[in-house]
């Protein structure tokens, strides 16, 4: 049997494989640690209403240096990412594209984080760069998620069917029927009396 010769692996090829594995692992870890930001404000509000989870709005701009620093540090921390993804509806807001919303909340500097309940009431905010401790303090101000359960319908009482009323006979017809009965009975009585007299009359004539 002919055995296949094994080529020795060079240190360079082994190092290249190791570097590739490290890069893939790092990329997977980074993906797993990403905050699941929502971009649509209205859709995020609907999701919060359906799930009962509070909202965290992160206001910033593309030119904001401290916004990018916060995204690369605090918002990459595994503890913060886990907390945001599990208990909140995180929403990334570009202040330049949502000027009306930004102005209505009185936001003038970036980054600014606004915490709101599921029904849209502001529960807290943090202005400026936030480290892990500061953002955790802000998030702890939110009420626990409480999805509203559907309200059971009140039992409906079942009313037994009501029997239809007996037909009412006209009063005149009843009176007519009563008179007819009386005339019939009177006639029958007269006939009976005459029948009883016939033998007596015949006997008297025979005498």
C-alpha positions in Angstrom: 0.0 0.0 0.0 1.3 3.4 -0.9 1.2 5.9 1.8 0.6 9.6 1.0 3.5 11.8 2.1 2.6 14.5 4.6 3.9 17.9 3.8 5.2 19.7 6.9 3.3 22.8 7.8 5.3 26.0 7.8 5.1 28.3 10.8 3.9 31.0 8.5 0.9 29.1 7.3 0.0 28.2 10.9 0.3 31.8 12.0 -1.9 32.9 9.1 -4.6 30.4 10.1 -4.4 31.5 13.8 -4.8 35.2 12.8 -7.8 34.4 10.6 -9.5 32.5 13.5 -8.8 35.4 15.9 -10.3 37.9 13.4 -13.4 35.8 12.8 -13.9 35.3 16.6 -13.5 39.0 17.2 -16.0 39.9 14.5 -18.5 37.4 15.9 -18.0 38.8 19.4 -18.5 42.4 18.1 -21.7 41.4 16.3 -23.0 39.7 19.5 -22.3 42.9 21.5 -24.1 45.3 19.2 -27.1 47.2 20.6 -30.2 46.5 18.5 -30.9 50.1 17.7 -34.3 51.0 16.1 -34.2 53.7 13.5 -38.0 54.3 13.1 -39.4 56.4 15.9 -43.1 55.5 15.2 -42.4 51.8 14.9 -40.4 51.9 18.2 -43.3 53.6 20.0 -45.6 50.9 18.7 -43.2 48.1 19.8 -43.0 49.7 23.3 -46.8 49.8 23.6 -47.1 46.2 22.6 -44.3 44.9 24.8 -44.5 47.3 27.7 -40.8 48.0 27.6 -39.4 51.5 28.2 -37.6 53.4 25.5 -34.1 54.8 25.4 -33.5 57.5 22.9 -29.9 58.3 21.9 -29.7 61.7 20.3 -26.6 62.6 18.3 -25.3 63.8 15.0 -22.8 62.4 12.4 -20.4 65.2 13.3 -20.5 64.6 17.0 -17.1 63.4 18.3 -18.4 62.4 21.7 -21.3 60.5 20.2 -18.8 58.3 18.3 -16.7 57.9 21.4 -19.8 56.8 23.4 -20.8 54.4 20.7 -17.3 52.8 20.7 -16.9 52.5 24.4 -20.0 52.6 26.7 -22.4 51.3 24.2 -20.1 48.4 23.4 -19.8 47.2 27.0 -21.4 43.7 27.2 -23.3 44.6 30.4 -24.9 47.7 28.8 -25.6 45.9 25.5 -27.3 43.0 27.4 -29.4 45.4 29.5 -30.5 47.5 26.5 -31.4 44.5 24.3 -33.3 42.6 27.0 -35.2 45.3 28.9 -35.5 48.3 26.6 -36.4 49.5 23.2 -33.2 51.4 22.2 -33.8 54.1 19.5 -31.0 55.9 17.7 -32.1 59.5 16.7 -30.2 61.6 14.2 -30.9 65.1 15.6 -30.4 66.7 12.2 -33.1 64.5 10.6 -35.5 64.7 13.5 -35.3 68.4 14.3 -39.0 68.6 15.5 -38.6 65.8 18.0 -35.2 67.1 19.2 -36.6 70.6 19.7 -39.8 69.4 21.4 -37.6 67.7 24.1 -35.4 70.7 24.5 -32.2 68.9 23.4 -29.4 71.3 22.5 -26.2 69.3 23.0 -25.0 65.8 22.0 -24.9 63.1 22.9 -28.1 63.2 25.0 -30.0 60.2 26.1 -33.7 60.3 27.0 -35.4 57.6 28.9 -39.2 57.3 28.4 -41.9 54.9 29.6 -43.8 52.7 27.2 -46.6 55.3 27.0 -44.1 58.1 26.0 -43.6 59.9 29.4 -40.0 61.1 30.0 -38.5 59.3 33.0 -35.0 60.7 32.9 -32.2 62.0 30.7 -28.4 62.3 30.6 -26.7 65.1 28.7 -23.2 64.6 27.4 -20.9 61.6 27.2 -22.0 58.8 29.5 -19.8 56.1 30.9 -21.0 52.6 32.0 -21.9 53.8 35.6 -23.8 56.9 34.4 -25.8 55.1 31.8 -26.6 52.3 34.3 -27.9 54.9 36.7 -30.1 56.3 34.0 -31.5 53.0 33.0 -32.3 52.0 36.6 -34.8 54.9 36.7 -37.0 53.0 34.2 -39.9 51.0 35.5 -39.8 47.2 35.0 -41.3 46.1 31.7 -44.9 45.3 32.1 -46.7 44.0 29.0 -50.4 44.5 29.3 -52.3 41.3 29.3 -55.5 41.2 27.3 -58.5 41.9 29.5 -61.0 39.0 29.7 -64.4 39.7 28.5 -67.1 39.8 31.1 -69.3 36.7 31.1 -72.6 37.2 29.2 -75.7 36.1 31.1 -77.8 33.7 29.0 -81.5 34.4 29.3 -83.7 31.4 28.8 -86.1 31.7 25.9 -89.5 33.0 26.8 -92.5 31.0 25.6 -94.8 32.8 23.2 -98.0 34.1 24.8 -101.2 32.1 24.2 -103.3 33.4 21.5 -106.0 35.7 22.7 -109.5 35.0 21.4 -111.7 37.9 20.5 -114.1 38.8 23.3 -117.1 39.0 20.9 -116.4 35.5 19.7 -116.3 34.2 23.2 -119.6 35.9 24.0 -121.2 34.5 20.8 -120.0 31.0 21.7 -121.4 31.3 25.2 -124.8 32.3 24.0 -124.8 29.5 21.4 -124.0 27.0 24.2 -126.8 28.4 26.3 -129.4 28.2 23.4 -128.2 24.6 22.7 -128.6 23.5 26.3 -132.1 25.2 26.5 -133.2 23.5 23.3 -132.0 20.2 24.6 -133.9 20.7 27.9 -137.1 21.6 26.0 -136.8 18.5 23.8 -136.2 16.4 26.9 -139.3 17.9 28.6 -141.5 17.3 25.5 -140.3 13.7 25.3 -141.2 13.2 28.9 -144.7 14.6 28.4 -145.6 12.5 25.4 -146.3 9.3 27.3 -148.4 11.2 29.9 -150.4 12.9 27.1 -151.0 9.6 25.4 -152.1 7.9 28.6 -154.6 10.7 29.4 -156.2 10.5 25.9 -156.6 6.7 26.3 -158.7 7.2 29.3 
